[in-house]
Amino acid sequence: MWRVWLLFDPRRALVALFAFLAVLALLIHFILLSTERFNWMHSASLVDTTEQVAVQAQTGKSTLG
């Protein structure tokens, strides 16, 4: 195994590995954000909207008029 590091510079190989993993992680997160099921940002706003509707229903206030 040590002969592999004679072929490749360890610093360059590790920097390339970490850059590849960072790009892969961002790609996976953006793919998940584009789906309806795994979009955690959109579902958080739905929870806030649902809570606001529940509070308005309890207090009897309406924003429509």
mmCIF file of the N, C-alpha and C atoms, coordinates in Angstrom:
data_MODEL
# 
_entry.id   MODEL 
# 
loop_
_atom_site.group_PDB 
_atom_site.id 
_atom_site.type_symbol 
_atom_site.label_atom_id 
_atom_site.label_alt_id 
_atom_site.label_comp_id 
_atom_site.label_asym_id 
_atom_site.label_entity_id 
_atom_site.label_seq_id 
_atom_site.pdbx_PDB_ins_code 
_atom_site.Cartn_x 
_atom_site.Cartn_y 
_atom_site.Cartn_z 
_atom_site.occupancy 
_atom_site.B_iso_or_equiv 
_atom_site.pdbx_formal_charge 
_atom_site.auth_seq_id 
_atom_site.auth_comp_id 
_atom_site.auth_asym_id 
_atom_site.auth_atom_id 
_atom_site.pdbx_PDB_model_num 
ATOM 1   N N  . MET A 1 1  ? 0.823   -1.196 0.000  1.00 0.00 ? 1  MET A N  1 
ATOM 2   C CA . MET A 1 1  ? 0.000   0.000  0.000  1.00 0.00 ? 1  MET A CA 1 
ATOM 3   C C  . MET A 1 1  ? 0.866   1.258  0.000  1.00 0.00 ? 1  MET A C  1 
ATOM 4   N N  . TRP A 1 2  ? 2.003   1.219  0.629  1.00 0.00 ? 2  TRP A N  1 
ATOM 5   C CA . TRP A 1 2  ? 2.830   2.415  0.704  1.00 0.00 ? 2  TRP A CA 1 
ATOM 6   C C  . TRP A 1 2  ? 3.384   2.806  -0.659 1.00 0.00 ? 2  TRP A C  1 
ATOM 7   N N  . ARG A 1 3  ? 3.425   1.863  -1.578 1.00 0.00 ? 3  ARG A N  1 
ATOM 8   C CA . ARG A 1 3  ? 3.924   2.181  -2.922 1.00 0.00 ? 3  ARG A CA 1 
ATOM 9   C C  . ARG A 1 3  ? 2.948   3.047  -3.715 1.00 0.00 ? 3  ARG A C  1 
ATOM 10  N N  . VAL A 1 4  ? 1.677   2.985  -3.340 1.00 0.00 ? 4  VAL A N  1 
ATOM 11  C CA . VAL A 1 4  ? 0.692   3.836  -4.013 1.00 0.00 ? 4  VAL A CA 1 
ATOM 12  C C  . VAL A 1 4  ? 1.023   5.297  -3.770 1.00 0.00 ? 4  VAL A C  1 
ATOM 13  N N  . TRP A 1 5  ? 1.476   5.617  -2.542 1.00 0.00 ? 5  TRP A N  1 
ATOM 14  C CA . TRP A 1 5  ? 1.778   7.009  -2.214 1.00 0.00 ? 5  TRP A CA 1 
ATOM 15  C C  . TRP A 1 5  ? 3.067   7.470  -2.885 1.00 0.00 ? 5  TRP A C  1 
ATOM 16  N N  . LEU A 1 6  ? 3.850   6.563  -3.410 1.00 0.00 ? 6  LEU A N  1 
ATOM 17  C CA . LEU A 1 6  ? 5.000   6.966  -4.208 1.00 0.00 ? 6  LEU A CA 1 
ATOM 18  C C  . LEU A 1 6  ? 4.553   7.426  -5.599 1.00 0.00 ? 6  LEU A C  1 
ATOM 19  N N  . LEU A 1 7  ? 3.405   6.939  -6.046 1.00 0.00 ? 7  LEU A N  1 
ATOM 20  C CA . LEU A 1 7  ? 2.876   7.351  -7.346 1.00 0.00 ? 7  LEU A CA 1 
ATOM 21  C C  . LEU A 1 7  ? 2.103   8.669  -7.260 1.00 0.00 ? 7  LEU A C  1 
ATOM 22  N N  . PHE A 1 8  ? 1.393   8.867  -6.148 1.00 0.00 ? 8  PHE A N  1 
ATOM 23  C CA . PHE A 1 8  ? 0.557   10.053 -5.975 1.00 0.00 ? 8  PHE A CA 1 
ATOM 24  C C  . PHE A 1 8  ? 1.069   10.887 -4.813 1.00 0.00 ? 8  PHE A C  1 
ATOM 25  N N  . ASP A 1 9  ? 1.000   12.211 -4.981 1.00 0.00 ? 9  ASP A N  1 
ATOM 26  C CA . ASP A 1 9  ? 1.333   13.116 -3.882 1.00 0.00 ? 9  ASP A CA 1 
ATOM 27  C C  . ASP A 1 9  ? 0.186   13.070 -2.873 1.00 0.00 ? 9  ASP A C  1 
ATOM 28  N N  . PRO A 1 10 ? 0.453   12.717 -1.612 1.00 0.00 ? 10 PRO A N  1 
ATOM 29  C CA . PRO A 1 10 ? -0.639  12.572 -0.633 1.00 0.00 ? 10 PRO A CA 1 
ATOM 30  C C  . PRO A 1 10 ? -1.443  13.853 -0.424 1.00 0.00 ? 10 PRO A C  1 
ATOM 31  N N  . ARG A 1 11 ? -0.783  14.993 -0.405 1.00 0.00 ? 11 ARG A N  1 
ATOM 32  C CA . ARG A 1 11 ? -1.518  16.242 -0.194 1.00 0.00 ? 11 ARG A CA 1 
ATOM 33  C C  . ARG A 1 11 ? -2.497  16.512 -1.328 1.00 0.00 ? 11 ARG A C  1 
ATOM 34  N N  . ARG A 1 12 ? -2.041  16.351 -2.549 1.00 0.00 ? 12 ARG A N  1 
ATOM 35  C CA . ARG A 1 12 ? -2.913  16.595 -3.700 1.00 0.00 ? 12 ARG A CA 1 
ATOM 36  C C  . ARG A 1 12 ? -4.052  15.569 -3.750 1.00 0.00 ? 12 ARG A C  1 
ATOM 37  N N  . ALA A 1 13 ? -3.736  14.329 -3.415 1.00 0.00 ? 13 ALA A N  1 
ATOM 38  C CA . ALA A 1 13 ? -4.762  13.283 -3.446 1.00 0.00 ? 13 ALA A CA 1 
ATOM 39  C C  . ALA A 1 13 ? -5.832  13.549 -2.386 1.00 0.00 ? 13 ALA A C  1 
ATOM 40  N N  . LEU A 1 14 ? -5.431  13.952 -1.183 1.00 0.00 ? 14 LEU A N  1 
ATOM 41  C CA . LEU A 1 14 ? -6.403  14.222 -0.121 1.00 0.00 ? 14 LEU A CA 1 
ATOM 42  C C  . LEU A 1 14 ? -7.224  15.478 -0.413 1.00 0.00 ? 14 LEU A C  1 
ATOM 43  N N  . VAL A 1 15 ? -6.595  16.497 -0.955 1.00 0.00 ? 15 VAL A N  1 
ATOM 44  C CA . VAL A 1 15 ? -7.345  17.703 -1.320 1.00 0.00 ? 15 VAL A CA 1 
ATOM 45  C C  . VAL A 1 15 ? -8.365  17.374 -2.406 1.00 0.00 ? 15 VAL A C  1 
ATOM 46  N N  . ALA A 1 16 ? -7.955  16.591 -3.383 1.00 0.00 ? 16 ALA A N  1 
ATOM 47  C CA . ALA A 1 16 ? -8.894  16.191 -4.443 1.00 0.00 ? 16 ALA A CA 1 
ATOM 48  C C  . ALA A 1 16 ? -10.025 15.335 -3.879 1.00 0.00 ? 16 ALA A C  1 
ATOM 49  N N  . LEU A 1 17 ? -9.709  14.450 -2.954 1.00 0.00 ? 17 LEU A N  1 
ATOM 50  C CA . LEU A 1 17 ? -10.739 13.610 -2.338 1.00 0.00 ? 17 LEU A CA 1 
ATOM 51  C C  . LEU A 1 17 ? -11.744 14.449 -1.562 1.00 0.00 ? 17 LEU A C  1 
ATOM 52  N N  . PHE A 1 18 ? -11.260 15.389 -0.751 1.00 0.00 ? 18 PHE A N  1 
ATOM 53  C CA . PHE A 1 18 ? -12.169 16.222 0.040  1.00 0.00 ? 18 PHE A CA 1 
ATOM 54  C C  . PHE A 1 18 ? -12.992 17.141 -0.854 1.00 0.00 ? 18 PHE A C  1 
ATOM 55  N N  . ALA A 1 19 ? -12.412 17.655 -1.918 1.00 0.00 ? 19 ALA A N  1 
ATOM 56  C CA . ALA A 1 19 ? -13.171 18.491 -2.854 1.00 0.00 ? 19 ALA A CA 1 
ATOM 57  C C  . ALA A 1 19 ? -14.264 17.668 -3.534 1.00 0.00 ? 19 ALA A C  1 
ATOM 58  N N  . PHE A 1 20 ? -13.928 16.462 -3.951 1.00 0.00 ? 20 PHE A N  1 
ATOM 59  C CA . PHE A 1 20 ? -14.924 15.589 -4.570 1.00 0.00 ? 20 PHE A CA 1 
ATOM 60  C C  . PHE A 1 20 ? -16.056 15.269 -3.597 1.00 0.00 ? 20 PHE A C  1 
ATOM 61  N N  . LEU A 1 21 ? -15.730 14.967 -2.352 1.00 0.00 ? 21 LEU A N  1 
ATOM 62  C CA . LEU A 1 21 ? -16.762 14.643 -1.370 1.00 0.00 ? 21 LEU A CA 1 
ATOM 63  C C  . LEU A 1 21 ? -17.647 15.849 -1.053 1.00 0.00 ? 21 LEU A C  1 
ATOM 64  N N  . ALA A 1 22 ? -17.070 17.043 -1.027 1.00 0.00 ? 22 ALA A N  1 
ATOM 65  C CA . ALA A 1 22 ? -17.865 18.248 -0.783 1.00 0.00 ? 22 ALA A CA 1 
ATOM 66  C C  . ALA A 1 22 ? -18.837 18.495 -1.935 1.00 0.00 ? 22 ALA A C  1 
ATOM 67  N N  . VAL A 1 23 ? -18.359 18.345 -3.161 1.00 0.00 ? 23 VAL A N  1 
ATOM 68  C CA . VAL A 1 23 ? -19.236 18.530 -4.317 1.00 0.00 ? 23 VAL A CA 1 
ATOM 69  C C  . VAL A 1 23 ? -20.330 17.460 -4.328 1.00 0.00 ? 23 VAL A C  1 
ATOM 70  N N  . LEU A 1 24 ? -19.983 16.245 -3.999 1.00 0.00 ? 24 LEU A N  1 
ATOM 71  C CA . LEU A 1 24 ? -20.969 15.166 -3.938 1.00 0.00 ? 24 LEU A CA 1 
ATOM 72  C C  . LEU A 1 24 ? -22.026 15.443 -2.878 1.00 0.00 ? 24 LEU A C  1 
ATOM 73  N N  . ALA A 1 25 ? -21.607 15.916 -1.714 1.00 0.00 ? 25 ALA A N  1 
ATOM 74  C CA . ALA A 1 25 ? -22.563 16.226 -0.636 1.00 0.00 ? 25 ALA A CA 1 
ATOM 75  C C  . ALA A 1 25 ? -23.511 17.343 -1.065 1.00 0.00 ? 25 ALA A C  1 
ATOM 76  N N  . LEU A 1 26 ? -22.994 18.391 -1.688 1.00 0.00 ? 26 LEU A N  1 
ATOM 77  C CA . LEU A 1 26 ? -23.864 19.473 -2.155 1.00 0.00 ? 26 LEU A CA 1 
ATOM 78  C C  . LEU A 1 26 ? -24.834 18.983 -3.225 1.00 0.00 ? 26 LEU A C  1 
ATOM 79  N N  . LEU A 1 27 ? -24.350 18.159 -4.118 1.00 0.00 ? 27 LEU A N  1 
ATOM 80  C CA . LEU A 1 27 ? -25.201 17.612 -5.165 1.00 0.00 ? 27 LEU A CA 1 
ATOM 81  C C  . LEU A 1 27 ? -26.343 16.786 -4.576 1.00 0.00 ? 27 LEU A C  1 
ATOM 82  N N  . ILE A 1 28 ? -26.032 15.948 -3.611 1.00 0.00 ? 28 ILE A N  1 
ATOM 83  C CA . ILE A 1 28 ? -27.068 15.116 -2.978 1.00 0.00 ? 28 ILE A CA 1 
ATOM 84  C C  . ILE A 1 28 ? -28.089 15.995 -2.257 1.00 0.00 ? 28 ILE A C  1 
ATOM 85  N N  . HIS A 1 29 ? -27.630 17.034 -1.549 1.00 0.00 ? 29 HIS A N  1 
ATOM 86  C CA . HIS A 1 29 ? -28.560 17.903 -0.840 1.00 0.00 ? 29 HIS A CA 1 
ATOM 87  C C  . HIS A 1 29 ? -29.465 18.656 -1.809 1.00 0.00 ? 29 HIS A C  1 
ATOM 88  N N  . PHE A 1 30 ? -28.922 19.149 -2.905 1.00 0.00 ? 30 PHE A N  1 
ATOM 89  C CA . PHE A 1 30 ? -29.755 19.857 -3.875 1.00 0.00 ? 30 PHE A CA 1 
ATOM 90  C C  . PHE A 1 30 ? -30.740 18.917 -4.563 1.00 0.00 ? 30 PHE A C  1 
ATOM 91  N N  . ILE A 1 31 ? -30.333 17.694 -4.810 1.00 0.00 ? 31 ILE A N  1 
ATOM 92  C CA . ILE A 1 31 ? -31.265 16.720 -5.388 1.00 0.00 ? 31 ILE A CA 1 
ATOM 93  C C  . ILE A 1 31 ? -32.404 16.445 -4.409 1.00 0.00 ? 31 ILE A C  1 
ATOM 94  N N  . LEU A 1 32 ? -32.081 16.285 -3.132 1.00 0.00 ? 32 LEU A N  1 
ATOM 95  C CA . LEU A 1 32 ? -33.130 16.052 -2.135 1.00 0.00 ? 32 LEU A CA 1 
ATOM 96  C C  . LEU A 1 32 ? -34.042 17.261 -1.977 1.00 0.00 ? 32 LEU A C  1 
ATOM 97  N N  . LEU A 1 33 ? -33.491 18.468 -2.064 1.00 0.00 ? 33 LEU A N  1 
ATOM 98  C CA . LEU A 1 33 ? -34.323 19.662 -1.957 1.00 0.00 ? 33 LEU A CA 1 
ATOM 99  C C  . LEU A 1 33 ? -35.267 19.813 -3.139 1.00 0.00 ? 33 LEU A C  1 
ATOM 100 N N  . SER A 1 34 ? -34.922 19.219 -4.270 1.00 0.00 ? 34 SER A N  1 
ATOM 101 C CA . SER A 1 34 ? -35.779 19.340 -5.444 1.00 0.00 ? 34 SER A CA 1 
ATOM 102 C C  . SER A 1 34 ? -36.943 18.356 -5.417 1.00 0.00 ? 34 SER A C  1 
ATOM 103 N N  . THR A 1 35 ? -36.948 17.399 -4.495 1.00 0.00 ? 35 THR A N  1 
ATOM 104 C CA . THR A 1 35 ? -38.051 16.446 -4.414 1.00 0.00 ? 35 THR A CA 1 
ATOM 105 C C  . THR A 1 35 ? -39.110 16.959 -3.451 1.00 0.00 ? 35 THR A C  1 
ATOM 106 N N  . GLU A 1 36 ? -40.323 16.508 -3.657 1.00 0.00 ? 36 GLU A N  1 
ATOM 107 C CA . GLU A 1 36 ? -41.431 16.938 -2.788 1.00 0.00 ? 36 GLU A CA 1 
ATOM 108 C C  . GLU A 1 36 ? -41.346 16.283 -1.410 1.00 0.00 ? 36 GLU A C  1 
ATOM 109 N N  . ARG A 1 37 ? -40.915 15.037 -1.358 1.00 0.00 ? 37 ARG A N  1 
ATOM 110 C CA . ARG A 1 37 ? -40.913 14.299 -0.096 1.00 0.00 ? 37 ARG A CA 1 
ATOM 111 C C  . ARG A 1 37 ? -39.795 14.740 0.851  1.00 0.00 ? 37 ARG A C  1 
ATOM 112 N N  . PHE A 1 38 ? -38.626 15.033 0.311  1.00 0.00 ? 38 PHE A N  1 
ATOM 113 C CA . PHE A 1 38 ? -37.466 15.298 1.160  1.00 0.00 ? 38 PHE A CA 1 
ATOM 114 C C  . PHE A 1 38 ? -37.066 16.767 1.202  1.00 0.00 ? 38 PHE A C  1 
ATOM 115 N N  . ASN A 1 39 ? -37.934 17.667 0.790  1.00 0.00 ? 39 ASN A N  1 
ATOM 116 C CA . ASN A 1 39 ? -37.636 19.095 0.846  1.00 0.00 ? 39 ASN A CA 1 
ATOM 117 C C  . ASN A 1 39 ? -37.958 19.605 2.248  1.00 0.00 ? 39 ASN A C  1 
ATOM 118 N N  . TRP A 1 40 ? -36.962 19.622 3.113  1.00 0.00 ? 40 TRP A N  1 
ATOM 119 C CA . TRP A 1 40 ? -37.180 19.984 4.514  1.00 0.00 ? 40 TRP A CA 1 
ATOM 120 C C  . TRP A 1 40 ? -37.414 21.477 4.680  1.00 0.00 ? 40 TRP A C  1 
ATOM 121 N N  . MET A 1 41 ? -36.982 22.294 3.735  1.00 0.00 ? 41 MET A N  1 
ATOM 122 C CA . MET A 1 41 ? -37.222 23.737 3.846  1.00 0.00 ? 41 MET A CA 1 
ATOM 123 C C  . MET A 1 41 ? -38.691 24.056 3.571  1.00 0.00 ? 41 MET A C  1 
ATOM 124 N N  . HIS A 1 42 ? -39.262 23.420 2.590  1.00 0.00 ? 42 HIS A N  1 
ATOM 125 C CA . HIS A 1 42 ? -40.662 23.665 2.248  1.00 0.00 ? 42 HIS A CA 1 
ATOM 126 C C  . HIS A 1 42 ? -41.591 23.088 3.310  1.00 0.00 ? 42 HIS A C  1 
ATOM 127 N N  . SER A 1 43 ? -41.259 21.937 3.845  1.00 0.00 ? 43 SER A N  1 
ATOM 128 C CA . SER A 1 43 ? -42.115 21.328 4.867  1.00 0.00 ? 43 SER A CA 1 
ATOM 129 C C  . SER A 1 43 ? -42.093 22.132 6.162  1.00 0.00 ? 43 SER A C  1 
ATOM 130 N N  . ALA A 1 44 ? -40.997 22.807 6.443  1.00 0.00 ? 44 ALA A N  1 
ATOM 131 C CA . ALA A 1 44 ? -40.937 23.641 7.653  1.00 0.00 ? 44 ALA A CA 1 
ATOM 132 C C  . ALA A 1 44 ? -41.890 24.822 7.521  1.00 0.00 ? 44 ALA A C  1 
ATOM 133 N N  . SER A 1 45 ? -41.992 25.406 6.333  1.00 0.00 ? 45 SER A N  1 
ATOM 134 C CA . SER A 1 45 ? -42.915 26.522 6.157  1.00 0.00 ? 45 SER A CA 1 
ATOM 135 C C  . SER A 1 45 ? -44.364 26.036 6.208  1.00 0.00 ? 45 SER A C  1 
ATOM 136 N N  . LEU A 1 46 ? -44.622 24.796 5.788  1.00 0.00 ? 46 LEU A N  1 
ATOM 137 C CA . LEU A 1 46 ? -45.966 24.244 5.897  1.00 0.00 ? 46 LEU A CA 1 
ATOM 138 C C  . LEU A 1 46 ? -46.362 24.054 7.351  1.00 0.00 ? 46 LEU A C  1 
ATOM 139 N N  . VAL A 1 47 ? -45.418 23.639 8.182  1.00 0.00 ? 47 VAL A N  1 
ATOM 140 C CA . VAL A 1 47 ? -45.699 23.474 9.608  1.00 0.00 ? 47 VAL A CA 1 
ATOM 141 C C  . VAL A 1 47 ? -46.019 24.827 10.231 1.00 0.00 ? 47 VAL A C  1 
ATOM 142 N N  . ASP A 1 48 ? -45.261 25.866 9.873  1.00 0.00 ? 48 ASP A N  1 
ATOM 143 C CA . ASP A 1 48 ? -45.540 27.197 10.401 1.00 0.00 ? 48 ASP A CA 1 
ATOM 144 C C  . ASP A 1 48 ? -46.914 27.686 9.979  1.00 0.00 ? 48 ASP A C  1 
ATOM 145 N N  . THR A 1 49 ? -47.279 27.449 8.720  1.00 0.00 ? 49 THR A N  1 
ATOM 146 C CA . THR A 1 49 ? -48.588 27.858 8.224  1.00 0.00 ? 49 THR A CA 1 
ATOM 147 C C  . THR A 1 49 ? -49.695 27.101 8.945  1.00 0.00 ? 49 THR A C  1 
ATOM 148 N N  . THR A 1 50 ? -49.483 25.811 9.165  1.00 0.00 ? 50 THR A N  1 
ATOM 149 C CA . THR A 1 50 ? -50.485 25.006 9.868  1.00 0.00 ? 50 THR A CA 1 
ATOM 150 C C  . THR A 1 50 ? -50.655 25.493 11.304 1.00 0.00 ? 50 THR A C  1 
ATOM 151 N N  . GLU A 1 51 ? -49.549 25.837 11.947 1.00 0.00 ? 51 GLU A N  1 
ATOM 152 C CA . GLU A 1 51 ? -49.631 26.343 13.318 1.00 0.00 ? 51 GLU A CA 1 
ATOM 153 C C  . GLU A 1 51 ? -50.362 27.682 13.349 1.00 0.00 ? 51 GLU A C  1 
ATOM 154 N N  . GLN A 1 52 ? -50.135 28.535 12.370 1.00 0.00 ? 52 GLN A N  1 
ATOM 155 C CA . GLN A 1 52 ? -50.811 29.833 12.328 1.00 0.00 ? 52 GLN A CA 1 
ATOM 156 C C  . GLN A 1 52 ? -52.311 29.651 12.135 1.00 0.00 ? 52 GLN A C  1 
ATOM 157 N N  . VAL A 1 53 ? -52.684 28.716 11.285 1.00 0.00 ? 53 VAL A N  1 
ATOM 158 C CA . VAL A 1 53 ? -54.108 28.450 11.057 1.00 0.00 ? 53 VAL A CA 1 
ATOM 159 C C  . VAL A 1 53 ? -54.746 27.909 12.336 1.00 0.00 ? 53 VAL A C  1 
ATOM 160 N N  . ALA A 1 54 ? -54.035 27.032 13.038 1.00 0.00 ? 54 ALA A N  1 
ATOM 161 C CA . ALA A 1 54 ? -54.577 26.469 14.279 1.00 0.00 ? 54 ALA A CA 1 
ATOM 162 C C  . ALA A 1 54 ? -54.760 27.552 15.338 1.00 0.00 ? 54 ALA A C  1 
ATOM 163 N N  . VAL A 1 55 ? -53.805 28.468 15.434 1.00 0.00 ? 55 VAL A N  1 
ATOM 164 C CA . VAL A 1 55 ? -53.903 29.545 16.415 1.00 0.00 ? 55 VAL A CA 1 
ATOM 165 C C  . VAL A 1 55 ? -55.047 30.478 16.053 1.00 0.00 ? 55 VAL A C  1 
ATOM 166 N N  . GLN A 1 56 ? -55.197 30.786 14.768 1.00 0.00 ? 56 GLN A N  1 
ATOM 167 C CA . GLN A 1 56 ? -56.290 31.655 14.341 1.00 0.00 ? 56 GLN A CA 1 
ATOM 168 C C  . GLN A 1 56 ? -57.650 30.999 14.601 1.00 0.00 ? 56 GLN A C  1 
ATOM 169 N N  . ALA A 1 57 ? -57.710 29.681 14.415 1.00 0.00 ? 57 ALA A N  1 
ATOM 170 C CA . ALA A 1 57 ? -58.971 28.975 14.663 1.00 0.00 ? 57 ALA A CA 1 
ATOM 171 C C  . ALA A 1 57 ? -59.324 28.997 16.148 1.00 0.00 ? 57 ALA A C  1 
ATOM 172 N N  . GLN A 1 58 ? -58.335 28.920 17.009 1.00 0.00 ? 58 GLN A N  1 
ATOM 173 C CA . GLN A 1 58 ? -58.586 28.920 18.447 1.00 0.00 ? 58 GLN A CA 1 
ATOM 174 C C  . GLN A 1 58 ? -59.019 30.301 18.930 1.00 0.00 ? 58 GLN A C  1 
ATOM 175 N N  . THR A 1 59 ? -58.419 31.344 18.377 1.00 0.00 ? 59 THR A N  1 
ATOM 176 C CA . THR A 1 59 ? -58.740 32.694 18.830 1.00 0.00 ? 59 THR A CA 1 
ATOM 177 C C  . THR A 1 59 ? -59.971 33.254 18.132 1.00 0.00 ? 59 THR A C  1 
ATOM 178 N N  . GLY A 1 60 ? -60.361 32.645 17.012 1.00 0.00 ? 60 GLY A N  1 
ATOM 179 C CA . GLY A 1 60 ? -61.544 33.107 16.302 1.00 0.00 ? 60 GLY A CA 1 
ATOM 180 C C  . GLY A 1 60 ? -61.264 34.279 15.384 1.00 0.00 ? 60 GLY A C  1 
ATOM 181 N N  . LYS A 1 61 ? -60.028 34.644 15.182 1.00 0.00 ? 61 LYS A N  1 
ATOM 182 C CA . LYS A 1 61 ? -59.671 35.757 14.301 1.00 0.00 ? 61 LYS A CA 1 
ATOM 183 C C  . LYS A 1 61 ? -59.476 35.234 12.889 1.00 0.00 ? 61 LYS A C  1 
ATOM 184 N N  . SER A 1 62 ? -59.858 36.041 11.929 1.00 0.00 ? 62 SER A N  1 
ATOM 185 C CA . SER A 1 62 ? -59.690 35.674 10.528 1.00 0.00 ? 62 SER A CA 1 
ATOM 186 C C  . SER A 1 62 ? -58.943 36.783 9.823  1.00 0.00 ? 62 SER A C  1 
ATOM 187 N N  . THR A 1 63 ? -58.061 36.413 8.925  1.00 0.00 ? 63 THR A N  1 
ATOM 188 C CA . THR A 1 63 ? -57.309 37.414 8.178  1.00 0.00 ? 63 THR A CA 1 
ATOM 189 C C  . THR A 1 63 ? -58.035 37.821 6.904  1.00 0.00 ? 63 THR A C  1 
ATOM 190 N N  . LEU A 1 64 ? -59.170 37.160 6.604  1.00 0.00 ? 64 LEU A N  1 
ATOM 191 C CA . LEU A 1 64 ? -59.877 37.461 5.362  1.00 0.00 ? 64 LEU A CA 1 
ATOM 192 C C  . LEU A 1 64 ? -60.803 38.670 5.502  1.00 0.00 ? 64 LEU A C  1 
ATOM 193 N N  . GLY A 1 65 ? -61.188 39.006 6.655  1.00 0.00 ? 65 GLY A N  1 
ATOM 194 C CA . GLY A 1 65 ? -62.060 40.166 6.711  1.00 0.00 ? 65 GLY A CA 1 
ATOM 195 C C  . GLY A 1 65 ? -62.640 40.410 8.000  1.00 0.00 ? 65 GLY A C  1 
# 
